[in-house]
Amino acid sequence: MRLETSTYASPVGPLSLIECPDGPLVVEYPGRRSQLRWAIRARGSAPAVEVVEGDCAVATAWLDGYFNGARHTFPFPRYLTRWLELSAAQIAVFRALRRIPFGETRSYDDLARQTKLHPRVVGQLVGSNHLAILIPCHRVVGKDGALVGYGGGIPRKRWLLSHEMRHTGIRLR
């Protein structure tokens, strides 16, 4: 089994990438404490996992498109459960995040109603997302619309939302 790692030079700073043959496993800001819970069955069933510097072609192509203004929704990566220990609640929240349209936001309360989870639980699960930008946790705001809680920091969240609004034609006054 082979994993590729790379660093992507984005307009919001470098992003650390890890990709398996099926697609991206990690898109993270450097310095963010990342504790991935690798699935025991993946570690046990894989005789050896080779980690090499590589292209991380799927993540790189998707990020290139995103930063060029493409509004493609990243498909839910079902392969994640082969590599990472994800709870049913995490999967529900990640799927809800993917349904937030490019250039729009939803509150933690909105996601809580959608997933039938407590808003604080939703907040914790949004924070457990290791596929920044691809699973758009930056689109989640406080119930009053305030920019709150983002692993990459509020300035990056503001930049990403502004970028999306520019490409949808929305102008803030």
N, CA, C and O atoms as a DFTB+ gen file, in Angstrom:
692 C
 N C O
     1  1       0.858      -1.171       0.000
     2  2       0.000       0.000       0.000
     3  2       0.900       1.229       0.000
     4  3       1.930       1.260       0.674
     5  1       0.506       2.217      -0.750
     6  2       1.353       3.402      -0.891
     7  2       0.549       4.669      -0.610
     8  3      -0.573       4.818      -1.094
     9  1       1.117       5.564       0.161
    10  2       0.552       6.882       0.408
    11  2       1.520       7.922      -0.127
    12  3       2.736       7.779       0.003
    13  1       0.973       8.965      -0.728
    14  2       1.802      10.079      -1.188
    15  2       1.588      11.267      -0.262
    16  3       0.493      11.485       0.256
    17  1       2.658      12.029      -0.066
    18  2       2.559      13.284       0.683
    19  2       3.096      14.399      -0.204
    20  3       3.945      14.191      -1.070
    21  1       2.568      15.582       0.048
    22  2       3.000      16.733      -0.717
    23  2       2.616      17.988       0.040
    24  3       1.836      17.941       0.992
    25  1       3.166      19.102      -0.387
    26  2       2.754      20.401       0.135
    27  2       2.209      21.196      -1.043
    28  3       2.862      21.327      -2.079
    29  1       1.007      21.720      -0.868
    30  2       0.336      22.495      -1.911
    31  2       0.464      23.969      -1.566
    32  3       0.092      24.387      -0.469
    33  1       0.985      24.752      -2.488
    34  2       1.137      26.198      -2.282
    35  2      -0.167      26.876      -2.681
    36  3      -0.425      27.087      -3.866
    37  1      -0.985      27.217      -1.694
    38  2      -2.281      27.835      -1.968
    39  2      -2.246      29.330      -1.668
    40  3      -1.314      29.802      -1.017
    41  1      -3.235      30.077      -2.124
    42  2      -3.308      31.508      -1.801
    43  2      -3.489      31.790      -0.307
    44  3      -3.250      32.910       0.143
    45  1      -3.908      30.781       0.464
    46  2      -4.071      30.967       1.912
    47  2      -2.922      30.327       2.691
    48  3      -3.015      30.135       3.904
    49  1      -1.858      30.004       1.999
    50  2      -0.691      29.410       2.645
    51  2      -0.558      27.944       2.279
    52  3      -1.431      27.376       1.624
    53  1       0.540      27.337       2.706
    54  2       0.784      25.942       2.346
    55  2      -0.239      25.003       2.977
    56  3      -0.716      25.227       4.089
    57  1      -0.557      23.952       2.239
    58  2      -1.449      22.901       2.723
    59  2      -0.691      21.582       2.662
    60  3      -0.065      21.265       1.651
    61  1      -0.750      20.824       3.735
    62  2      -0.131      19.499       3.776
    63  2      -1.128      18.490       3.218
    64  3      -2.289      18.458       3.626
    65  1      -0.666      17.672       2.285
    66  2      -1.529      16.688       1.636
    67  2      -1.029      15.278       1.911
    68  3       0.176      15.032       1.961
    69  1      -1.969      14.355       2.090
    70  2      -1.687      12.919       2.111
    71  2      -2.761      12.283       1.246
    72  3      -3.951      12.556       1.406
    73  1      -2.323      11.425       0.321
    74  2      -3.265      10.821      -0.610
    75  2      -2.991       9.329      -0.741
    76  3      -1.842       8.900      -0.844
    77  1      -4.064       8.552      -0.736
    78  2      -3.969       7.113      -0.980
    79  2      -4.310       6.874      -2.452
    80  3      -4.662       7.831      -3.143
    81  1      -4.222       5.659      -2.956
    82  2      -4.551       5.422      -4.366
    83  2      -5.982       5.834      -4.740
    84  3      -6.244       6.138      -5.903
    85  1      -6.903       5.848      -3.778
    86  2      -8.297       6.220      -4.053
    87  2      -8.531       7.725      -4.069
    88  3      -9.494       8.189      -4.679
    89  1      -7.665       8.499      -3.408
    90  2      -7.856       9.941      -3.344
    91  2      -7.316      10.528      -2.055
    92  3      -6.630       9.838      -1.301
    93  1      -7.616      11.794      -1.790
    94  2      -7.049      12.498      -0.627
    95  2      -7.533      11.934       0.709
    96  3      -8.704      11.593       0.872
    97  1      -6.608      11.845       1.648
    98  2      -6.920      11.487       3.030
    99  2      -6.799      12.706       3.940
   100  3      -7.536      12.841       4.917
   101  1      -5.859      13.592       3.605
   102  2      -5.600      14.760       4.448
   103  2      -5.318      15.966       3.571
   104  3      -4.533      15.896       2.626
   105  1      -5.971      17.077       3.898
   106  2      -5.636      18.408       3.379
   107  2      -5.688      19.291       4.617
   108  3      -6.769      19.635       5.093
   109  1      -4.530      19.654       5.134
   110  2      -4.443      20.352       6.418
   111  2      -3.503      21.538       6.338
   112  3      -2.577      21.572       5.528
   113  1      -3.762      22.504       7.193
   114  2      -2.834      23.616       7.367
   115  2      -1.703      23.145       8.270
   116  3      -1.963      22.524       9.300
   117  1      -0.446      23.428       7.906
   118  2       0.667      23.039       8.771
   119  2       0.512      23.692      10.151
   120  3       0.019      24.813      10.276
   121  1       0.939      22.972      11.158
   122  2       0.858      23.498      12.510
   123  2      -0.439      23.160      13.197
   124  3      -0.533      23.276      14.419
   125  1      -1.440      22.746      12.455
   126  2      -2.690      22.327      13.091
   127  2      -2.473      20.946      13.662
   128  3      -2.049      20.023      12.967
   129  1      -2.768      20.822      14.927
   130  2      -2.595      19.512      15.559
   131  2      -3.496      18.507      14.878
   132  3      -4.723      18.607      14.921
   133  1      -2.877      17.565      14.269
   134  2      -3.637      16.583      13.508
   135  2      -3.435      15.207      14.117
   136  3      -2.364      14.611      14.002
   137  1      -4.468      14.719      14.758
   138  2      -4.415      13.367      15.293
   139  2      -5.436      12.540      14.537
   140  3      -6.624      12.536      14.860
   141  1      -4.961      11.860      13.553
   142  2      -5.843      11.001      12.774
   143  2      -5.955       9.656      13.476
   144  3      -4.964       9.107      13.956
   145  1      -7.141       9.150      13.528
   146  2      -7.353       7.828      14.115
   147  2      -7.417       6.819      12.970
   148  3      -8.474       6.560      12.393
   149  1      -6.258       6.267      12.668
   150  2      -6.172       5.321      11.561
   151  2      -6.920       4.053      11.929
   152  3      -6.823       3.578      13.060
   153  1      -7.654       3.512      10.997
   154  2      -8.436       2.308      11.231
   155  2      -7.505       1.143      11.515
   156  3      -6.538       0.903      10.793
   157  1      -7.817       0.433      12.573
   158  2      -6.994      -0.715      12.970
   159  2      -6.962      -1.751      11.855
   160  3      -5.918      -2.345      11.587
   161  1      -8.095      -1.968      11.208
   162  2      -8.106      -2.995      10.158
   163  2      -7.209      -2.608       8.985
   164  3      -6.631      -3.484       8.342
   165  1      -7.083      -1.322       8.696
   166  2      -6.194      -0.899       7.614
   167  2      -4.749      -1.135       8.009
   168  3      -3.950      -1.619       7.208
   169  1      -4.414      -0.794       9.247
   170  2      -3.038      -1.012       9.696
   171  2      -2.731      -2.495       9.765
   172  3      -1.636      -2.924       9.403
   173  1      -3.696      -3.283      10.230
   174  2      -3.463      -4.711      10.393
   175  2      -3.469      -5.470       9.087
   176  3      -2.733      -6.444       8.934
   177  1      -4.293      -5.040       8.139
   178  2      -4.408      -5.795       6.896
   179  2      -3.364      -5.401       5.860
   180  3      -3.080      -6.169       4.940
   181  1      -2.799      -4.222       6.001
   182  2      -1.781      -3.783       5.044
   183  2      -0.422      -4.268       5.534
   184  3       0.025      -3.877       6.612
   185  1       0.237      -5.119       4.748
   186  2       1.533      -5.635       5.196
   187  2       2.539      -4.511       5.426
   188  3       3.356      -4.584       6.344
   189  1       2.483      -3.506       4.619
   190  2       3.384      -2.365       4.792
   191  2       2.769      -1.168       4.085
   192  3       2.195      -1.284       3.003
   193  1       2.904      -0.040       4.714
   194  2       2.435       1.189       4.082
   195  2       3.668       2.008       3.762
   196  3       4.424       2.399       4.652
   197  1       3.857       2.260       2.485
   198  2       4.984       3.051       2.022
   199  2       4.506       4.498       1.875
   200  3       3.515       4.760       1.194
   201  1       5.206       5.428       2.512
   202  2       4.863       6.843       2.421
   203  2       5.968       7.536       1.642
   204  3       7.131       7.520       2.044
   205  1       5.588       8.152       0.513
   206  2       6.563       8.778      -0.367
   207  2       6.113      10.176      -0.751
   208  3       4.918      10.470      -0.743
   209  1       7.062      11.038      -1.086
   210  2       6.717      12.338      -1.676
   211  2       6.145      12.058      -3.052
   212  3       6.684      11.244      -3.801
   213  1       5.062      12.725      -3.384
   214  2       4.443      12.494      -4.681
   215  2       3.617      13.678      -5.119
   216  3       3.674      14.753      -4.522
   217  1       2.850      13.468      -6.165
   218  2       2.035      14.536      -6.741
   219  2       0.770      14.823      -5.959
   220  3       0.296      15.959      -5.945
   221  1       0.213      13.805      -5.305
   222  2      -1.127      13.920      -4.708
   223  2      -2.053      14.521      -5.764
   224  3      -2.696      15.548      -5.546
   225  1      -2.099      13.852      -6.909
   226  2      -2.734      14.394      -8.115
   227  2      -4.209      14.736      -7.950
   228  3      -4.656      15.756      -8.475
   229  1      -4.978      13.916      -7.236
   230  2      -6.413      14.180      -7.102
   231  2      -6.635      15.442      -6.270
   232  3      -7.388      16.330      -6.671
   233  1      -5.981      15.517      -5.117
   234  2      -6.132      16.693      -4.250
   235  2      -5.619      17.946      -4.950
   236  3      -6.253      18.999      -4.886
   237  1      -4.476      17.835      -5.614
   238  2      -3.894      18.985      -6.298
   239  2      -4.815      19.501      -7.406
   240  3      -5.029      20.708      -7.520
   241  1      -5.358      18.599      -8.218
   242  2      -6.257      19.013      -9.295
   243  2      -7.516      19.661      -8.734
   244  3      -7.982      20.674      -9.257
   245  1      -8.068      19.080      -7.669
   246  2      -9.277      19.646      -7.087
   247  2      -8.996      21.030      -6.492
   248  3      -9.784      21.957      -6.681
   249  1      -7.889      21.169      -5.781
   250  2      -7.538      22.464      -5.183
   251  2      -7.240      23.506      -6.262
   252  3      -7.629      24.666      -6.126
   253  1      -6.552      23.101      -7.330
   254  2      -6.308      24.029      -8.449
   255  2      -7.638      24.566      -8.981
   256  3      -7.790      25.769      -9.191
   257  1      -8.585      23.677      -9.195
   258  2      -9.891      24.094      -9.681
   259  2     -10.591      25.024      -8.702
   260  3     -11.138      26.054      -9.095
   261  1     -10.572      24.658      -7.433
   262  2     -11.227      25.478      -6.409
   263  2     -10.646      26.891      -6.401
   264  3     -11.396      27.866      -6.429
   265  1      -9.332      27.009      -6.364
   266  2      -8.716      28.333      -6.281
   267  2      -8.844      29.115      -7.593
   268  3      -8.626      30.327      -7.617
   269  1      -9.200      28.421      -8.688
   270  2      -9.489      29.108      -9.945
   271  2     -10.970      29.441     -10.095
   272  3     -11.397      29.952     -11.130
   273  1     -11.755      29.145      -9.048
   274  2     -13.157      29.530      -9.045
   275  2     -14.145      28.455      -9.452
   276  3     -15.340      28.732      -9.562
   277  1     -13.675      27.227      -9.681
   278  2     -14.595      26.140     -10.041
   279  2     -15.501      25.825      -8.856
   280  3     -15.068      25.851      -7.704
   281  1     -16.747      25.532      -9.149
   282  2     -17.731      25.282      -8.089
   283  2     -18.069      23.798      -7.973
   284  3     -19.205      23.451      -7.648
   285  1     -17.135      22.945      -8.225
   286  2     -17.385      21.507      -8.156
   287  2     -17.468      21.052      -6.708
   288  3     -16.686      21.481      -5.860
   289  1     -18.420      20.183      -6.443
   290  2     -18.537      19.583      -5.119
   291  2     -17.659      18.341      -5.092
   292  3     -17.792      17.454      -5.935
   293  1     -16.760      18.287      -4.113
   294  2     -15.895      17.121      -3.967
   295  2     -16.775      15.939      -3.550
   296  3     -17.509      16.050      -2.568
   297  1     -16.724      14.811      -4.267
   298  2     -17.580      13.684      -3.906
   299  2     -17.206      13.136      -2.527
   300  3     -16.039      13.146      -2.137
   301  1     -18.213      12.660      -1.801
   302  2     -17.902      12.126      -0.475
   303  2     -16.947      10.948      -0.632
   304  3     -17.237      10.000      -1.361
   305  1     -15.809      11.012       0.054
   306  2     -14.788       9.957      -0.099
   307  2     -15.102       8.723       0.749
   308  3     -14.658       8.611       1.892
   309  1     -15.869       7.809       0.174
   310  2     -16.254       6.593       0.913
   311  2     -15.042       5.779       1.358
   312  3     -15.102       5.049       2.348
   313  1     -13.959       5.911       0.626
   314  2     -12.745       5.171       0.966
   315  2     -12.154       5.595       2.309
   316  3     -11.329       4.870       2.865
   317  1     -12.552       6.747       2.844
   318  2     -11.991       7.219       4.116
   319  2     -12.158       6.201       5.228
   320  3     -11.271       6.048       6.068
   321  1     -13.284       5.506       5.242
   322  2     -13.539       4.558       6.332
   323  2     -12.611       3.346       6.281
   324  3     -12.484       2.620       7.267
   325  1     -11.969       3.127       5.147
   326  2     -10.959       2.053       5.085
   327  2      -9.660       2.483       5.741
   328  3      -8.854       1.641       6.137
   329  1      -9.450       3.797       5.861
   330  2      -8.192       4.319       6.380
   331  2      -8.304       4.967       7.757
   332  3      -7.368       4.927       8.556
   333  1      -9.455       5.561       8.017
   334  2      -9.618       6.327       9.250
   335  2     -10.797       5.800      10.057
   336  3     -11.772       5.297       9.500
   337  1     -10.693       5.922      11.360
   338  2     -11.812       5.569      12.224
   339  2     -12.765       6.752      12.267
   340  3     -12.491       7.761      12.917
   341  1     -13.872       6.621      11.579
   342  2     -14.882       7.675      11.541
   343  2     -16.177       7.148      12.138
   344  3     -16.622       6.050      11.803
   345  1     -16.773       7.927      13.016
   346  2     -18.052       7.541      13.605
   347  2     -19.175       7.841      12.617
   348  3     -18.985       8.578      11.650
   349  1     -20.336       7.264      12.871
   350  2     -21.505       7.546      12.043
   351  2     -21.857       9.033      12.113
   352  3     -22.290       9.616      11.119
   353  1     -21.672       9.644      13.280
   354  2     -21.962      11.075      13.442
   355  2     -20.993      11.915      12.605
   356  3     -21.409      12.893      11.983
   357  1     -19.704      11.546      12.582
   358  2     -18.742      12.278      11.745
   359  2     -19.138      12.203      10.282
   360  3     -19.127      13.210       9.575
   361  1     -19.482      11.026       9.838
   362  2     -19.867      10.851       8.443
   363  2     -21.099      11.693       8.124
   364  3     -21.164      12.319       7.065
   365  1     -22.082      11.713       9.035
   366  2     -23.289      12.517       8.820
   367  2     -22.946      14.005       8.714
   368  3     -23.473      14.707       7.850
   369  1     -22.067      14.480       9.588
   370  2     -21.681      15.895       9.558
   371  2     -20.877      16.198       8.295
   372  3     -21.102      17.231       7.664
   373  1     -19.950      15.325       7.913
   374  2     -19.155      15.558       6.703
   375  2     -20.058      15.594       5.467
   376  3     -19.843      16.404       4.566
   377  1     -21.061      14.723       5.422
   378  2     -21.998      14.742       4.296
   379  2     -22.805      16.049       4.295
   380  3     -23.054      16.623       3.235
   381  1     -23.208      16.511       5.469
   382  2     -23.955      17.773       5.562
   383  2     -23.081      18.947       5.117
   384  3     -23.566      19.861       4.451
   385  1     -21.809      18.926       5.478
   386  2     -20.895      19.989       5.048
   387  2     -20.797      20.043       3.531
   388  3     -20.783      21.123       2.941
   389  1     -20.730      18.890       2.910
   390  2     -20.616      18.833       1.449
   391  2     -21.831      19.412       0.747
   392  3     -21.733      19.858      -0.397
   393  1     -22.992      19.410       1.429
   394  2     -24.213      19.925       0.811
   395  2     -24.333      21.452       0.905
   396  3     -25.275      22.024       0.357
   397  1     -23.404      22.112       1.584
   398  2     -23.449      23.576       1.644
   399  2     -22.905      24.099       0.322
   400  3     -21.746      23.852      -0.012
   401  1     -23.731      24.820      -0.436
   402  2     -23.280      25.272      -1.757
   403  2     -22.099      26.252      -1.697
   404  3     -21.938      27.003      -0.736
   405  1     -21.306      26.217      -2.726
   406  2     -20.198      27.146      -2.943
   407  2     -20.730      28.573      -2.788
   408  3     -21.726      28.932      -3.415
   409  1     -20.080      29.381      -1.966
   410  2     -20.478      30.773      -1.785
   411  2     -21.558      30.991      -0.746
   412  3     -21.981      32.127      -0.532
   413  1     -22.019      29.925      -0.089
   414  2     -23.048      30.053       0.945
   415  2     -22.502      29.561       2.278
   416  3     -21.468      28.893       2.332
   417  1     -23.205      29.897       3.347
   418  2     -22.822      29.437       4.681
   419  2     -24.036      28.822       5.368
   420  3     -25.180      29.050       4.977
   421  1     -23.753      28.044       6.394
   422  2     -24.780      27.495       7.274
   423  2     -24.254      27.626       8.696
   424  3     -23.044      27.651       8.921
   425  1     -25.156      27.709       9.638
   426  2     -24.745      27.801      11.036
   427  2     -24.596      26.399      11.635
   428  3     -25.074      25.410      11.079
   429  1     -23.924      26.348      12.774
   430  2     -23.828      25.087      13.508
   431  2     -25.227      24.593      13.866
   432  3     -25.490      23.391      13.834
   433  1     -26.130      25.524      14.207
   434  2     -27.517      25.147      14.510
   435  2     -28.199      24.526      13.298
   436  3     -28.933      23.547      13.432
   437  1     -27.961      25.090      12.113
   438  2     -28.532      24.514      10.887
   439  2     -28.073      23.074      10.707
   440  3     -28.873      22.187      10.408
   441  1     -26.773      22.851      10.892
   442  2     -26.233      21.492      10.738
   443  2     -26.762      20.567      11.830
   444  3     -26.998      19.383      11.589
   445  1     -26.946      21.111      13.030
   446  2     -27.476      20.306      14.131
   447  2     -28.896      19.831      13.801
   448  3     -29.224      18.665      14.021
   449  1     -29.731      20.718      13.280
   450  2     -31.094      20.323      12.897
   451  2     -31.053      19.276      11.785
   452  3     -31.832      18.323      11.786
   453  1     -30.149      19.461      10.852
   454  2     -30.060      18.546       9.710
   455  2     -29.587      17.154      10.138
   456  3     -30.072      16.145       9.626
   457  1     -28.639      17.104      11.079
   458  2     -28.054      15.820      11.484
   459  2     -28.670      15.250      12.759
   460  3     -28.378      14.118      13.145
   461  1     -29.529      16.046      13.415
   462  2     -30.158      15.651      14.682
   463  2     -29.123      15.444      15.796
   464  3     -29.281      14.581      16.658
   465  1     -28.067      16.254      15.755
   466  2     -27.024      16.242      16.782
   467  2     -27.036      17.581      17.502
   468  3     -27.532      18.573      16.965
   469  1     -26.498      17.615      18.705
   470  2     -26.397      18.871      19.454
   471  2     -25.396      19.793      18.744
   472  3     -24.386      19.313      18.228
   473  1     -25.660      21.116      18.710
   474  2     -24.741      22.036      18.022
   475  2     -23.287      21.942      18.507
   476  3     -22.366      22.099      17.705
   477  1     -23.068      21.693      19.786
   478  2     -21.678      21.565      20.268
   479  2     -21.019      20.315      19.721
   480  3     -19.828      20.318      19.408
   481  1     -21.790      19.249      19.607
   482  2     -21.262      18.016      19.016
   483  2     -20.921      18.273      17.547
   484  3     -19.877      17.844      17.054
   485  1     -21.813      18.976      16.862
   486  2     -21.554      19.330      15.463
   487  2     -20.249      20.116      15.368
   488  3     -19.422      19.850      14.496
   489  1     -20.065      21.081      16.263
   490  2     -18.829      21.875      16.260
   491  2     -17.591      21.015      16.429
   492  3     -16.598      21.211      15.728
   493  1     -17.640      20.066      17.350
   494  2     -16.497      19.170      17.552
   495  2     -16.234      18.317      16.318
   496  3     -15.084      18.097      15.937
   497  1     -17.306      17.841      15.697
   498  2     -17.144      16.981      14.528
   499  2     -16.685      17.772      13.307
   500  3     -15.901      17.268      12.503
   501  1     -17.161      18.997      13.164
   502  2     -16.660      19.854      12.083
   503  2     -15.155      20.047      12.267
   504  3     -14.400      20.015      11.295
   505  1     -14.723      20.247      13.510
   506  2     -13.298      20.416      13.812
   507  2     -12.466      19.171      13.566
   508  3     -11.242      19.259      13.478
   509  1     -13.113      18.001      13.451
   510  2     -12.365      16.761      13.210
   511  2     -12.145      16.500      11.723
   512  3     -11.564      15.480      11.354
   513  1     -12.597      17.398      10.879
   514  2     -12.440      17.266       9.427
   515  2     -10.978      17.490       9.043
   516  3     -10.409      18.546       9.321
   517  1     -10.380      16.493       8.405
   518  2      -8.986      16.601       7.962
   519  2      -8.873      16.838       6.460
   520  3      -7.786      16.750       5.889
   521  1     -10.001      17.138       5.826
   522  2      -9.992      17.452       4.400
   523  2     -10.439      18.898       4.222
   524  3     -11.480      19.172       3.625
   525  1      -9.634      19.817       4.752
   526  2      -9.957      21.245       4.658
   527  2     -10.207      21.625       3.205
   528  3      -9.529      21.140       2.299
   529  1     -11.170      22.481       2.999
   530  2     -11.579      23.026       1.708
   531  2     -12.354      21.984       0.889
   532  3     -13.405      22.319       0.343
   533  1     -11.882      20.747       0.783
   534  2     -12.592      19.725       0.028
   535  2     -13.922      19.391       0.686
   536  3     -14.952      19.342       0.014
   537  1     -13.910      19.161       1.999
   538  2     -15.138      19.056       2.785
   539  2     -15.224      20.417       3.480
   540  3     -14.524      20.652       4.465
   541  1     -16.081      21.319       2.971
   542  2     -15.986      22.755       3.266
   543  2     -16.447      23.198       4.661
   544  3     -17.494      23.827       4.809
   545  1     -15.659      22.865       5.665
   546  2     -15.991      23.286       7.029
   547  2     -15.869      24.800       7.200
   548  3     -16.403      25.356       8.160
   549  1     -15.177      25.468       6.288
   550  2     -15.057      26.931       6.365
   551  2     -16.396      27.623       6.096
   552  3     -16.524      28.820       6.351
   553  1     -17.383      26.903       5.594
   554  2     -18.692      27.485       5.304
   555  2     -19.629      27.479       6.505
   556  3     -20.786      27.885       6.388
   557  1     -19.146      27.024       7.654
   558  2     -19.975      26.983       8.852
   559  2     -19.678      28.211       9.715
   560  3     -18.524      28.523      10.010
   561  1     -20.751      28.895      10.108
   562  2     -20.633      30.141      10.868
   563  2     -21.476      30.050      12.140
   564  3     -22.243      29.104      12.325
   565  1     -21.324      31.035      13.002
   566  2     -22.163      31.119      14.194
   567  2     -23.608      31.406      13.810
   568  3     -23.884      31.812      12.681
   569  1     -24.540      31.195      14.755
   570  2     -25.961      31.380      14.405
   571  2     -26.293      32.818      14.049
   572  3     -27.302      33.075      13.392
   573  1     -25.447      33.772      14.478
   574  2     -25.659      35.170      14.100
   575  2     -24.888      35.550      12.832
   576  3     -24.855      36.719      12.448
   577  1     -24.267      34.552      12.184
   578  2     -23.517      34.797      10.955
   579  2     -22.051      35.145      11.168
   580  3     -21.308      35.360      10.210
   581  1     -21.638      35.199      12.440
   582  2     -20.248      35.554      12.749
   583  2     -19.292      34.441      12.309
   584  3     -19.624      33.256      12.348
   585  1     -18.103      34.860      11.891
   586  2     -17.066      33.892      11.535
   587  2     -16.443      33.376      12.827
   588  3     -15.779      34.117      13.552
   589  1     -16.664      32.110      13.097
   590  2     -16.156      31.488      14.321
   591  2     -15.501      30.167      13.971
   592  3     -15.794      29.568      12.936
   593  1     -14.612      29.720      14.840
   594  2     -14.031      28.394      14.809
   595  2     -13.614      27.830      13.471
   596  3     -14.435      27.251      12.760
   597  1     -12.370      27.986      13.122
   598  2     -11.826      27.355      11.918
   599  2     -10.398      26.943      12.209
   600  3      -9.597      27.751      12.678
   601  1     -10.074      25.680      11.932
   602  2      -8.747      25.153      12.212
   603  2      -7.627      25.896      11.512
   604  3      -6.494      25.907      11.992
   605  1      -7.930      26.512      10.389
   606  2      -6.932      27.290       9.655
   607  2      -6.851      28.734      10.112
   608  3      -6.003      29.491       9.639
   609  1      -7.731      29.124      11.033
   610  2      -7.761      30.493      11.531
   611  2      -8.820      31.325      10.822
   612  3      -9.155      31.068       9.665
   613  1      -9.338      32.312      11.519
   614  2     -10.409      33.156      10.985
   615  2      -9.975      33.936       9.735
   616  3     -10.777      34.060       8.809
   617  1      -8.734      34.472       9.665
   618  2      -8.356      35.167       8.420
   619  2      -8.444      34.262       7.179
   620  3      -8.868      34.715       6.115
   621  1      -8.053      33.013       7.307
   622  2      -8.161      32.093       6.159
   623  2      -9.627      31.805       5.830
   624  3     -10.014      31.762       4.663
   625  1     -10.427      31.610       6.863
   626  2     -11.855      31.376       6.650
   627  2     -12.471      32.556       5.909
   628  3     -13.232      32.364       4.960
   629  1     -12.151      33.769       6.332
   630  2     -12.665      34.982       5.681
   631  2     -12.222      35.012       4.213
   632  3     -13.020      35.317       3.328
   633  1     -10.950      34.696       3.961
   634  2     -10.438      34.711       2.595
   635  2     -11.191      33.695       1.735
   636  3     -11.610      34.017       0.623
   637  1     -11.365      32.470       2.242
   638  2     -12.041      31.422       1.474
   639  2     -13.480      31.811       1.147
   640  3     -13.930      31.623       0.017
   641  1     -14.200      32.348       2.121
   642  2     -15.585      32.757       1.881
   643  2     -15.646      33.927       0.904
   644  3     -16.515      33.957       0.032
   645  1     -14.743      34.884       1.036
   646  2     -14.691      36.012       0.104
   647  2     -14.374      35.535      -1.309
   648  3     -14.967      36.004      -2.281
   649  1     -13.436      34.601      -1.413
   650  2     -13.076      34.000      -2.710
   651  2     -14.313      33.382      -3.365
   652  3     -14.569      33.602      -4.548
   653  1     -15.069      32.614      -2.596
   654  2     -16.258      31.968      -3.143
   655  2     -17.303      33.008      -3.552
   656  3     -17.930      32.885      -4.604
   657  1     -17.481      34.016      -2.727
   658  2     -18.466      35.051      -3.054
   659  2     -18.076      35.807      -4.324
   660  3     -18.935      36.139      -5.141
   661  1     -16.776      36.080      -4.489
   662  2     -16.311      36.744      -5.713
   663  2     -16.668      35.926      -6.945
   664  3     -17.070      36.476      -7.971
   665  1     -16.519      34.610      -6.839
   666  2     -16.763      33.744      -7.995
   667  2     -18.236      33.423      -8.204
   668  3     -18.597      32.853      -9.233
   669  1     -19.092      33.774      -7.256
   670  2     -20.536      33.598      -7.450
   671  2     -21.196      34.924      -7.788
   672  3     -22.391      34.975      -8.080
   673  1     -20.415      35.998      -7.747
   674  2     -20.951      37.317      -8.070
   675  2     -21.587      38.032      -6.895
   676  3     -22.169      39.103      -7.071
   677  1     -21.491      37.464      -5.694
   678  2     -22.052      38.107      -4.503
   679  2     -21.083      39.179      -4.038
   680  3     -19.881      38.940      -3.929
   681  1     -21.607      40.344      -3.768
   682  2     -20.785      41.447      -3.270
   683  2     -21.289      41.876      -1.907
   684  3     -22.487      42.091      -1.723
   685  1     -20.393      41.999      -0.963
   686  2     -20.748      42.513       0.365
   687  2     -20.540      44.010       0.390
   688  3     -19.594      44.512      -0.218
   689  1     -21.394      44.728       1.076
   690  2     -21.252      46.180       1.182
   691  2     -20.845      46.545       2.585
   692  3     -20.671      47.725       2.890
